[in-house]
């Protein structure tokens, strides 16, 4: 009888406590539009293994409720396969909710054209944080930390630094890897440059903007629309120096790829003086989207 009471008490305690969950809720798709194959099992297994690796691993020391998990997605498009060697690209997205609203704001929307790896069907995906032992899990762990870094930066000033550092450690451990994307000289838009930019003092204004844009802008707009929009506008001004120091930097491009459409939507509803202030700044620091920003003033 006493044992039954103890068991029932333990069950009631478990039910009374909110469940803890891993940090990421990642939707994974593996696509093979260029590959004609009768046996699709390996791609289905690969998709499942990646999804379980990303979602079932604890990436931080923080406790998350299930509803707090970071919503993200990975679309891996396989271009070719040679036995167990796969050439692919990755489309990565992550988002987070605005405070007291049903609105989700995009944090990341980037494409990695060098997402190539080795995979043997039914092989357990193992990850060694201290060494480049397995290329696929290094890629997955790198992007898991990048997702976390951007998310934490959006809630606290430079809150994502520990995760940018973990991602940078993966870059350092992968310098002798056979796959492209890890080395500075290969491209100005690859995995090396994301962490180099994020941890470089020149990009402190951009990371401050990432924080203010979300915590003092998006999160405020449900209650104080005008104040939130003004705070977003003000966070762009310091980026002029960053752009002058490092024009066409990859981190700046990543930020505006994710945010340019949202910025247009936010300021298209603004007052004329807000529009006339923000459009020249945006056109200077993100000239690739100048036509988008002109629609803010022109009303189209």
C-alpha positions in Angstrom: 0.0 0.0 0.0 2.8 2.4 0.9 4.6 1.7 -2.4 1.4 2.5 -4.3 1.0 5.8 -2.5 4.6 6.7 -3.3 4.0 5.8 -7.0 0.8 7.8 -7.2 2.4 10.8 -5.5 5.3 10.7 -8.0 2.9 10.6 -10.9 1.0 13.5 -9.6 4.2 15.6 -9.2 5.2 14.8 -12.8 1.7 15.8 -14.1 1.8 19.0 -12.0 5.1 20.2 -13.4 5.3 21.7 -16.9 7.2 19.4 -19.3 10.7 20.4 -20.4 11.7 20.3 -24.0 14.6 20.6 -26.3 15.3 24.1 -27.8 14.5 23.5 -31.5 11.3 22.5 -33.3 12.7 22.1 -36.8 10.8 20.9 -39.8 13.2 19.0 -42.1 12.7 18.2 -45.8 15.1 16.3 -48.0 14.3 17.0 -51.7 15.7 15.1 -54.7 14.4 16.9 -57.9 17.5 16.1 -59.9 17.9 12.5 -58.9 16.1 9.6 -60.6 16.1 6.6 -58.2 13.7 3.8 -57.6 14.8 3.4 -54.0 13.8 6.4 -52.0 14.3 4.8 -48.7 17.8 6.4 -48.1 16.4 9.9 -48.5 13.5 9.2 -46.2 15.9 7.8 -43.6 18.2 10.7 -44.0 15.4 13.2 -43.5 14.2 11.4 -40.3 17.7 11.1 -38.9 18.4 14.8 -39.4 15.1 15.8 -37.9 15.7 13.6 -34.8 19.3 14.8 -34.4 18.3 18.5 -34.5 15.1 18.2 -32.4 16.1 15.6 -29.8 19.4 17.0 -28.8 19.9 19.5 -25.9 21.9 22.4 -27.3 22.0 24.7 -24.3 21.9 24.5 -20.5 18.5 26.3 -20.5 15.1 24.7 -19.8 12.5 25.2 -22.5 8.8 24.6 -22.3 7.4 22.8 -25.3 5.6 26.0 -26.4 8.9 28.0 -26.2 10.8 25.9 -28.7 12.3 27.8 -31.6 10.4 27.3 -34.8 12.7 26.7 -37.7 13.0 24.7 -40.9 15.7 23.1 -43.1 15.1 22.2 -46.7 18.0 20.2 -48.1 18.0 19.8 -51.8 20.2 16.9 -53.1 21.8 17.8 -56.5 23.8 14.6 -56.9 24.9 11.4 -55.2 28.0 9.3 -55.7 27.7 6.2 -53.5 27.7 7.7 -50.0 28.8 11.2 -51.1 26.0 13.8 -51.4 26.1 17.2 -53.1 23.4 19.5 -51.8 22.2 23.0 -50.8 20.4 24.1 -47.6 17.6 26.6 -47.2 17.4 27.6 -43.6 14.7 29.7 -41.9 13.9 30.5 -38.3 11.4 32.8 -36.7 10.2 33.9 -33.3 6.9 35.3 -32.0 6.2 39.0 -31.3 5.3 39.7 -27.7 1.5 39.5 -27.0 0.7 38.8 -30.6 0.1 36.0 -33.1 2.7 37.5 -35.4 5.9 35.6 -36.2 9.0 37.6 -37.3 11.7 36.0 -39.5 15.1 35.9 -37.9 17.0 33.8 -40.6 16.3 33.1 -44.2 19.6 32.0 -45.7 20.9 29.6 -48.3 24.0 27.5 -48.1 25.0 26.3 -51.6 27.9 24.2 -50.2 25.9 21.8 -48.0 27.7 18.6 -49.1 28.3 15.6 -46.9 28.9 11.8 -46.5 26.0 9.7 -45.3 25.6 5.9 -45.0 22.0 4.6 -44.7 21.0 3.8 -41.1 24.3 5.2 -39.7 23.8 6.8 -36.3 24.4 10.5 -36.5 27.0 11.3 -33.8 28.5 14.6 -32.9 31.8 15.3 -31.2 32.0 19.0 -30.2 35.7 18.9 -29.9 36.7 17.5 -33.3 35.7 17.3 -37.0 34.8 13.6 -36.9 31.6 13.6 -39.0 30.9 16.2 -41.6 27.1 16.0 -41.7 26.6 16.5 -37.9 29.2 19.3 -37.9 27.0 21.1 -40.5 23.8 20.4 -38.5 25.4 21.4 -35.2 26.8 24.6 -36.8 23.4 25.7 -38.0 21.7 24.7 -34.8 24.0 27.1 -32.9 23.5 29.8 -35.6 19.7 29.5 -35.1 20.2 29.8 -31.3 22.6 32.7 -31.6 20.2 34.8 -33.6 17.3 33.9 -31.4 19.1 34.8 -28.2 20.5 38.0 -29.7 16.9 39.0 -30.4 16.0 38.8 -26.7 19.1 40.1 -25.0 21.9 42.4 -26.1 24.6 40.1 -27.6 22.8 37.2 -25.8 23.8 34.9 -28.6 27.5 35.2 -28.1 28.1 31.7 -26.5 26.4 30.1 -29.5 28.2 32.1 -32.1 31.4 31.0 -30.3 30.3 27.4 -30.4 29.6 27.7 -34.2 33.0 29.4 -34.6 34.7 26.4 -32.9 33.1 24.1 -35.4 34.5 26.3 -38.2 38.0 26.1 -36.6 37.7 22.3 -36.3 36.6 22.0 -39.9 39.5 23.9 -41.6 41.0 20.6 -42.9 37.6 19.2 -44.0 37.2 18.2 -47.6 33.9 19.9 -48.0 33.6 23.6 -49.0 32.1 26.4 -47.0 34.4 26.4 -43.9 37.3 28.5 -45.2 37.7 32.2 -45.6 39.3 32.2 -49.1 36.6 30.0 -50.7 33.8 32.7 -50.7 32.7 35.9 -49.0 29.3 34.3 -48.3 29.9 31.1 -46.4 29.8 29.6 -42.9 33.2 31.1 -42.0 32.1 34.6 -42.5 28.9 34.4 -40.5 30.8 33.7 -37.2 33.7 36.0 -38.2 31.3 38.9 -38.7 29.2 38.2 -35.6 32.1 38.1 -33.2 34.0 41.0 -34.9 33.8 44.3 -33.0 32.8 46.1 -36.2 29.5 44.3 -36.1 28.5 45.3 -32.6 26.0 47.9 -34.0 24.4 45.2 -36.1 23.9 42.9 -33.2 22.6 45.8 -31.1 20.2 46.5 -33.9 19.1 42.9 -33.9 18.2 43.2 -30.2 16.5 46.6 -30.4 14.6 45.8 -33.6 12.9 42.9 -31.8 12.7 43.7 -28.1 12.1 47.5 -28.4 10.4 47.3 -31.8 8.5 44.1 -32.7 7.7 43.2 -29.1 6.5 46.7 -28.3 4.3 47.2 -31.4 1.3 45.2 -30.1 0.8 47.9 -27.4 2.7 51.0 -28.7 2.8 50.9 -32.4 4.4 54.3 -33.0 7.0 53.9 -30.3 8.0 50.5 -31.6 8.3 51.8 -35.2 10.4 54.7 -34.0 12.8 52.4 -32.1 13.2 50.2 -35.2 14.0 53.3 -37.2 16.6 54.5 -34.7 18.4 51.2 -34.6 19.4 51.5 -38.3 21.4 54.7 -37.9 24.5 53.1 -36.3 24.7 50.6 -39.2 26.0 53.4 -41.5 29.4 53.1 -39.9 29.4 49.3 -40.1 28.5 49.4 -43.8 31.3 51.9 -44.4 33.8 49.7 -42.6 32.7 46.4 -44.1 30.5 47.0 -47.2 28.8 43.9 -48.6 29.4 41.9 -45.5 27.7 38.6 -45.3 26.1 39.2 -41.8 24.5 42.5 -43.0 23.1 40.7 -46.0 21.7 37.9 -43.9 20.0 40.5 -41.7 18.3 42.3 -44.6 17.4 39.2 -46.5 15.4 38.2 -43.5 14.0 41.7 -42.7 13.6 43.8 -45.9 10.0 42.8 -46.7 9.0 43.2 -43.1 10.7 46.6 -42.9 8.7 47.8 -46.0 5.5 46.5 -44.4 6.2 48.3 -41.1 7.1 51.7 -42.5 4.6 51.7 -45.3 2.1 52.4 -42.5 4.2 55.2 -41.0 3.9 58.9 -41.0 5.6 60.9 -43.9 8.4 62.2 -41.7 9.2 58.6 -40.5 9.3 57.4 -44.1 11.5 60.3 -45.2 13.9 59.6 -42.4 14.3 55.8 -42.7 14.3 55.4 -46.5 17.6 57.2 -47.1 19.3 55.3 -44.3 18.1 52.0 -45.6 19.0 52.8 -49.2 22.6 53.6 -48.0 23.2 50.5 -45.8 21.2 48.0 -48.0 21.5 49.3 -51.6 20.5 45.9 -53.0 17.0 46.5 -51.8 16.7 50.1 -52.7 13.8 49.6 -55.0 11.8 47.9 -52.2 12.5 50.8 -49.9 11.4 53.4 -52.4 8.0 51.8 -52.3 7.7 53.0 -48.7 7.7 56.6 -49.8 5.9 56.1 -53.2 3.2 54.1 -51.6 3.3 51.2 -54.1 
